[in-house]
Amino acid sequence: MKKLLIGAAVVTTIFAAVLFLVKADVSTAEEKGKGKSVYDFTMKDTGGRDVKLEQFRGQVVMLVNVASKCGYTPQYDGLQKIYEQYKDRGFVILGFPANNFGAQEPGTNEEIVEFCRINYGVKFPIFSKISVKGEDKHPLYKYLTETETNPEFSGEVKWNFNKFLVGREGKIIARFESADKPEDAKVTAAIEAALK
């Protein structure tokens, strides 16, 4: 009986160590932006709560770095329109406020959400402010922009309202520049193709 208990304790210890190593490996991968898909990342909502992007698995996702005081800010209107148009078919937009370009997103998370709601009726998820370029670039944006993790659509984000389209399996399938309006034919065609 003693041997059985000792054996069980050893197995439990080994199992705990393996779980720890697996968890450490996942967070290290996330920190470096080396996830296998966008589902490997956990972001903060505007209230500071963790949101695992895993919850969007199986949907077509558009990731957009947004700003409230930019020439492209009216694109919030187009983003909300395409969100309403396609959300019932499994499409979602995730907005990531960033102050990287011309300090055009100076507000707090609360101010940003309020601005989006009042001025554009935004109902898609808006997350806590992050950095999308530079030394403090968020791991999600490292994943989106680095050649190693996104060879087909890599490259630094050049301005606000850059759009990455992610297919149902969590892989990046298209990228649109700031000047590409959300309701442009090439954008909606890519969304529709991904939703089929």
Secondary structure as GFF3:
##gff-version 3
##sequence-region A 1 196
A	DSSP	alpha_helix	2	32	.	.	.	ID=ss1
A	DSSP	three_ten_helix	38	40	.	.	.	ID=ss2
A	DSSP	beta_strand	42	44	.	.	.	ID=ss3
A	DSSP	beta_strand	50	52	.	.	.	ID=ss4
A	DSSP	three_ten_helix	53	56	.	.	.	ID=ss5
A	DSSP	beta_strand	60	66	.	.	.	ID=ss6
A	DSSP	alpha_helix	75	86	.	.	.	ID=ss7
A	DSSP	three_ten_helix	87	89	.	.	.	ID=ss8
A	DSSP	beta_strand	91	97	.	.	.	ID=ss9
A	DSSP	alpha_helix	109	120	.	.	.	ID=ss10
A	DSSP	alpha_helix	139	145	.	.	.	ID=ss11
A	DSSP	beta_strand	163	166	.	.	.	ID=ss12
A	DSSP	beta_strand	172	176	.	.	.	ID=ss13
A	DSSP	alpha_helix	185	195	.	.	.	ID=ss14
###
